[in-house]
Structures are given as structure tokens and as C-alpha cells.
């Protein structure tokens, strides 16, 4: 009888340990998916921001080149 009780307790402990392991694994997977989702969200935003900055710098550069050319022509 006591062996059955010990087996039942061991089985219960093993079941709890297995459940806890699955819960931890699911939490890690959930955090990983959340990080990947955020990264996928920000990738196009950052690319667009980089394109805007690059375009702005190119525009400013063209303005300076135009002003420089106009000043050189007056000399």
C-alpha cells in the first residue's frame, strides 16, 4: 500500500514538473514571438525613416551645389 502511495506522489510530482516545464517553454516562445513581431513592425518604419533622412540630405546637398554654382558664375 505504501508503495502505491509513493508511486502516486511521484507521479503527481512528475506531472507538476512536466506542466511547469511546458508553461515555462510556452512563456519563452511567447516572449520570442513578441520580440520578433516588434522587430518586424519597426523594420519598415526604420527603413522609411532612413530613406527620408537620405532624401533630405540629398536635397540639401543639391541646394548647396546650386548656390555654389551660382556664386561661382558671378565671379
Secondary structure in CASP SS format (residue, H / E / C, confidence):
PFRMAT SS
TARGET T0000
AUTHOR 0000-0000-0000
METHOD secondary structure of the structure
MODEL  1
X C 1.00
X H 1.00
X H 1.00
X H 1.00
X H 1.00
X H 1.00
X H 1.00
X H 1.00
X H 1.00
X H 1.00
X H 1.00
X H 1.00
X H 1.00
X H 1.00
X H 1.00
X H 1.00
X H 1.00
X H 1.00
X H 1.00
X H 1.00
X H 1.00
X H 1.00
X H 1.00
X H 1.00
X H 1.00
X H 1.00
X H 1.00
X H 1.00
X H 1.00
X H 1.00
X H 1.00
X H 1.00
X H 1.00
X H 1.00
X H 1.00
X H 1.00
X H 1.00
X H 1.00
X H 1.00
X H 1.00
X H 1.00
X H 1.00
X H 1.00
X H 1.00
X H 1.00
X H 1.00
X H 1.00
X H 1.00
X H 1.00
X H 1.00
X H 1.00
X H 1.00
X H 1.00
X H 1.00
X H 1.00
X H 1.00
X H 1.00
X H 1.00
X H 1.00
X H 1.00
X H 1.00
X H 1.00
X H 1.00
X H 1.00
X H 1.00
X H 1.00
X H 1.00
X H 1.00
X H 1.00
X H 1.00
X H 1.00
X H 1.00
X H 1.00
X H 1.00
X C 1.00
END
